């Protein structure tokens, strides 16, 4: 990595949690300059404007979330265990795996009507998450851990939507009561469909 590439990466790493916590609209270049201790000139050498930096920060946050999830899922010994691990990974929204909360929810909620480029980035991650869940469920069915009557695509959507909804409710309320109920419900459903 060149010195310029290192500086650019440093800016993204420092900016990512700020954008994820404050939101794109509320984050200023001054916030980023304060976090990086770089001058405005240095910032604009690497990023044409705040929108370009925001796109890079969104990508970084999404990649960080997926990397952390992937590492946790790798430790699971079966596909049913992977499904339960996925649920547990998102079970404490007030101590999220990425600083500032779930970037899918944070950025998706903010940009759904305002930023088509980031909206597409979020939509892609949502589709990837649902595909991952669907594949895990299909493999659990193939390994006879879950009953064949469980529809992988539909259950993947339900799991994803319930966890994201629980995340929103827990972050707004400041406690995890809603998420605990959601996790319990999902795990009970998995047990009902277990062989």
C-alpha positions as a Markdown table, in Angstrom:
| # | Residue | x | y | z |
|---|---|---|---|---|
| 1 | Unk | 0.0 | 0.0 | 0.0 |
| 2 | Unk | 1.3 | 3.4 | -0.9 |
| 3 | Unk | 1.4 | 6.3 | 1.6 |
| 4 | Unk | -1.6 | 7.9 | -0.2 |
| 5 | Unk | -3.5 | 4.6 | -0.1 |
| 6 | Unk | -2.7 | 4.2 | 3.6 |
| 7 | Unk | -4.0 | 7.8 | 4.3 |
| 8 | Unk | -7.2 | 7.1 | 2.3 |
| 9 | Unk | -7.8 | 3.9 | 4.3 |
| 10 | Unk | -7.1 | 5.7 | 7.6 |
| 11 | Unk | -9.7 | 8.4 | 6.7 |
| 12 | Unk | -12.3 | 5.7 | 5.8 |
| 13 | Unk | -11.6 | 3.8 | 9.0 |
| 14 | Unk | -12.0 | 6.9 | 11.2 |
| 15 | Unk | -15.0 | 8.2 | 9.2 |
| 16 | Unk | -17.0 | 5.0 | 9.1 |
| 17 | Unk | -18.2 | 4.9 | 12.8 |
| 18 | Unk | -19.0 | 8.6 | 12.6 |
| 19 | Unk | -21.2 | 8.2 | 9.6 |
| 20 | Unk | -22.8 | 5.1 | 11.1 |
| 21 | Unk | -23.5 | 6.8 | 14.4 |
| 22 | Unk | -24.5 | 10.3 | 13.3 |
| 23 | Unk | -25.8 | 9.5 | 9.8 |
| 24 | Unk | -24.6 | 10.8 | 6.5 |
| 25 | Unk | -26.6 | 14.1 | 6.5 |
| 26 | Unk | -25.5 | 15.0 | 10.1 |
| 27 | Unk | -21.8 | 14.2 | 9.6 |
| 28 | Unk | -19.7 | 17.1 | 8.5 |
| 29 | Unk | -16.3 | 17.1 | 6.9 |
| 30 | Unk | -15.2 | 19.0 | 10.1 |
| 31 | Unk | -16.2 | 15.9 | 12.1 |
| 32 | Unk | -14.0 | 13.8 | 9.9 |
| 33 | Unk | -11.1 | 16.3 | 10.1 |
| 34 | Unk | -11.3 | 16.3 | 13.9 |
| 35 | Unk | -11.3 | 12.5 | 14.0 |
| 36 | Unk | -8.4 | 12.2 | 11.6 |
| 37 | Unk | -6.5 | 15.3 | 12.6 |
| 38 | Unk | -6.0 | 16.0 | 8.9 |
| 39 | Unk | -6.5 | 19.3 | 7.2 |
| 40 | Unk | -9.3 | 20.1 | 4.8 |
| 41 | Unk | -6.8 | 20.0 | 1.9 |
| 42 | Unk | -5.6 | 16.5 | 2.9 |
| 43 | Unk | -9.2 | 15.3 | 3.0 |
| 44 | Unk | -10.1 | 16.6 | -0.4 |
| 45 | Unk | -6.9 | 15.1 | -2.0 |
| 46 | Unk | -8.3 | 11.7 | -1.2 |
| 47 | Unk | -12.1 | 12.3 | -1.5 |
| 48 | Unk | -13.7 | 14.7 | -4.0 |
| 49 | Unk | -16.5 | 15.5 | -1.6 |
| 50 | Unk | -18.5 | 14.2 | 1.4 |
| 51 | Unk | -20.7 | 12.0 | -0.7 |
| 52 | Unk | -17.7 | 10.0 | -2.1 |
| 53 | Unk | -16.3 | 9.6 | 1.4 |
| 54 | Unk | -19.8 | 8.5 | 2.7 |
| 55 | Unk | -20.0 | 5.8 | 0.0 |
| 56 | Unk | -16.6 | 4.5 | 1.0 |
| 57 | Unk | -17.6 | 4.6 | 4.7 |
| 58 | Unk | -20.8 | 2.7 | 4.0 |
| 59 | Unk | -18.9 | 0.0 | 2.1 |
| 60 | Unk | -16.4 | -0.2 | 5.0 |
| 61 | Unk | -19.1 | -0.6 | 7.6 |
| 62 | Unk | -21.0 | -3.2 | 5.6 |
| 63 | Unk | -17.7 | -5.2 | 4.9 |
| 64 | Unk | -16.8 | -5.0 | 8.6 |
| 65 | Unk | -20.3 | -6.3 | 9.6 |
| 66 | Unk | -20.1 | -9.2 | 7.1 |
| 67 | Unk | -16.5 | -10.1 | 8.0 |
| 68 | Unk | -17.3 | -10.3 | 11.7 |
| 69 | Unk | -20.4 | -12.3 | 11.0 |
| 70 | Unk | -18.5 | -14.6 | 8.7 |
| 71 | Unk | -15.8 | -15.3 | 11.4 |
| 72 | Unk | -18.5 | -16.2 | 14.0 |
| 73 | Unk | -20.4 | -18.5 | 11.5 |
| 74 | Unk | -17.2 | -20.3 | 10.6 |
| 75 | Unk | -17.0 | -21.7 | 14.2 |
| 76 | Unk | -20.4 | -23.4 | 13.9 |
| 77 | Unk | -20.3 | -27.2 | 13.6 |
| 78 | Unk | -23.7 | -27.6 | 11.8 |
| 79 | Unk | -26.0 | -25.6 | 9.6 |
| 80 | Unk | -28.7 | -25.4 | 12.3 |
| 81 | Unk | -26.0 | -24.1 | 14.6 |
| 82 | Unk | -25.1 | -21.5 | 12.0 |
| 83 | Unk | -28.7 | -20.3 | 11.9 |
| 84 | Unk | -28.8 | -20.0 | 15.7 |
| 85 | Unk | -25.4 | -18.3 | 15.7 |
| 86 | Unk | -26.6 | -15.8 | 13.1 |
| 87 | Unk | -29.5 | -14.9 | 15.4 |
| 88 | Unk | -27.2 | -14.6 | 18.4 |
| 89 | Unk | -24.8 | -12.4 | 16.5 |
| 90 | Unk | -27.5 | -9.7 | 16.2 |
| 91 | Unk | -29.2 | -10.4 | 19.6 |
| 92 | Unk | -27.8 | -7.3 | 21.5 |
| 93 | Unk | -28.4 | -4.2 | 19.4 |
| 94 | Unk | -27.2 | -2.0 | 22.3 |
| 95 | Unk | -23.8 | -3.6 | 22.0 |
| 96 | Unk | -23.6 | -4.0 | 18.3 |
| 97 | Unk | -20.7 | -5.7 | 16.4 |
| 98 | Unk | -20.1 | -2.4 | 14.4 |
| 99 | Unk | -19.7 | 0.9 | 16.2 |
| 100 | Unk | -22.9 | 3.0 | 15.9 |
| 101 | Unk | -25.3 | 0.1 | 15.4 |
| 102 | Unk | -26.4 | -2.0 | 12.4 |
| 103 | Unk | -25.3 | -0.2 | 9.3 |
| 104 | Unk | -27.9 | -1.9 | 7.2 |
| 105 | Unk | -30.7 | -0.4 | 9.3 |
| 106 | Unk | -28.9 | 3.0 | 9.9 |
| 107 | Unk | -28.0 | 3.7 | 6.3 |
| 108 | Unk | -31.1 | 2.0 | 4.8 |
| 109 | Unk | -33.5 | 4.1 | 6.9 |
| 110 | Unk | -31.6 | 7.4 | 6.2 |
| 111 | Unk | -31.1 | 7.0 | 2.4 |
| 112 | Unk | -34.2 | 5.2 | 1.2 |
| 113 | Unk | -35.6 | 8.4 | -0.3 |
| 114 | Unk | -32.5 | 10.6 | -0.5 |
| 115 | Unk | -29.5 | 8.7 | -1.9 |
| 116 | Unk | -30.0 | 6.2 | -4.7 |
| 117 | Unk | -26.4 | 5.1 | -4.8 |
| 118 | Unk | -26.2 | 4.2 | -1.1 |
| 119 | Unk | -29.7 | 2.8 | -1.3 |
| 120 | Unk | -28.5 | 0.3 | -3.9 |
| 121 | Unk | -25.5 | -0.6 | -1.7 |
| 122 | Unk | -27.8 | -1.3 | 1.3 |
| 123 | Unk | -30.3 | -3.3 | -0.9 |
| 124 | Unk | -27.4 | -5.5 | -2.2 |
| 125 | Unk | -26.3 | -6.3 | 1.4 |
| 126 | Unk | -30.0 | -7.1 | 2.4 |
| 127 | Unk | -30.2 | -9.5 | -0.6 |
| 128 | Unk | -26.9 | -11.1 | 0.3 |
| 129 | Unk | -28.0 | -11.5 | 4.0 |
| 130 | Unk | -31.2 | -13.1 | 2.9 |
| 131 | Unk | -29.4 | -15.4 | 0.4 |
| 132 | Unk | -26.9 | -16.4 | 3.1 |
| 133 | Unk | -29.8 | -17.3 | 5.5 |
| 134 | Unk | -31.7 | -19.1 | 2.8 |
| 135 | Unk | -28.6 | -21.2 | 1.9 |
| 136 | Unk | -27.9 | -22.1 | 5.6 |
| 137 | Unk | -31.6 | -23.2 | 5.9 |
| 138 | Unk | -31.4 | -25.3 | 2.7 |
| 139 | Unk | -28.3 | -27.0 | 3.9 |
| 140 | Unk | -29.8 | -27.7 | 7.3 |
| 141 | Unk | -32.8 | -29.3 | 5.5 |
| 142 | Unk | -30.5 | -31.3 | 3.3 |
| 143 | Unk | -28.6 | -32.5 | 6.4 |
| 144 | Unk | -32.0 | -33.4 | 8.0 |
| 145 | Unk | -31.5 | -31.0 | 10.8 |
| 146 | Unk | -34.6 | -29.1 | 9.8 |
| 147 | Unk | -37.9 | -30.3 | 8.3 |
| 148 | Unk | -38.3 | -30.1 | 4.5 |
| 149 | Unk | -41.6 | -28.2 | 5.0 |
| 150 | Unk | -39.7 | -25.1 | 6.1 |
| 151 | Unk | -39.5 | -22.7 | 3.1 |
| 152 | Unk | -35.9 | -21.4 | 3.1 |
| 153 | Unk | -36.5 | -18.2 | 1.2 |
| 154 | Unk | -39.6 | -17.2 | 3.3 |
| 155 | Unk | -38.0 | -18.1 | 6.6 |
| 156 | Unk | -34.8 | -16.2 | 5.6 |
| 157 | Unk | -36.9 | -13.0 | 5.0 |
| 158 | Unk | -38.7 | -13.5 | 8.3 |
| 159 | Unk | -35.5 | -13.9 | 10.3 |
| 160 | Unk | -33.9 | -10.9 | 8.7 |
| 161 | Unk | -36.9 | -8.7 | 9.1 |
| 162 | Unk | -37.5 | -9.7 | 12.7 |
| 163 | Unk | -33.9 | -9.1 | 13.7 |
| 164 | Unk | -33.7 | -5.7 | 11.9 |
| 165 | Unk | -37.1 | -4.7 | 13.5 |
| 166 | Unk | -35.9 | -5.8 | 16.9 |
| 167 | Unk | -32.7 | -3.8 | 16.3 |
| 168 | Unk | -34.7 | -0.7 | 15.7 |
| 169 | Unk | -37.0 | -1.2 | 18.7 |
| 170 | Unk | -34.1 | -1.9 | 21.0 |
| 171 | Unk | -32.0 | 1.0 | 19.9 |
| 172 | Unk | -34.9 | 3.4 | 20.2 |
| 173 | Unk | -36.0 | 2.1 | 23.6 |
| 174 | Unk | -32.4 | 1.7 | 24.9 |
| 175 | Unk | -33.1 | -1.8 | 26.2 |
| 176 | Unk | -33.2 | -5.3 | 24.6 |
| 177 | Unk | -36.6 | -6.5 | 25.8 |
| 178 | Unk | -38.1 | -6.5 | 22.2 |
| 179 | Unk | -35.0 | -8.3 | 20.8 |
| 180 | Unk | -35.1 | -10.9 | 23.5 |
| 181 | Unk | -38.7 | -11.7 | 22.6 |
| 182 | Unk | -37.8 | -11.9 | 18.9 |
| 183 | Unk | -34.8 | -14.1 | 19.5 |
| 184 | Unk | -36.9 | -16.4 | 21.7 |
| 185 | Unk | -39.6 | -16.6 | 19.1 |
| 186 | Unk | -37.1 | -17.4 | 16.3 |
| 187 | Unk | -35.4 | -20.1 | 18.3 |
| 188 | Unk | -38.7 | -21.6 | 19.2 |
| 189 | Unk | -39.7 | -21.7 | 15.5 |
| 190 | Unk | -36.4 | -23.4 | 14.7 |
| 191 | Unk | -37.0 | -26.0 | 17.3 |
| 192 | Unk | -40.5 | -26.6 | 16.0 |
| 193 | Unk | -39.0 | -27.3 | 12.5 |
| 194 | Unk | -36.1 | -29.3 | 13.9 |
| 195 | Unk | -36.1 | -33.1 | 13.0 |
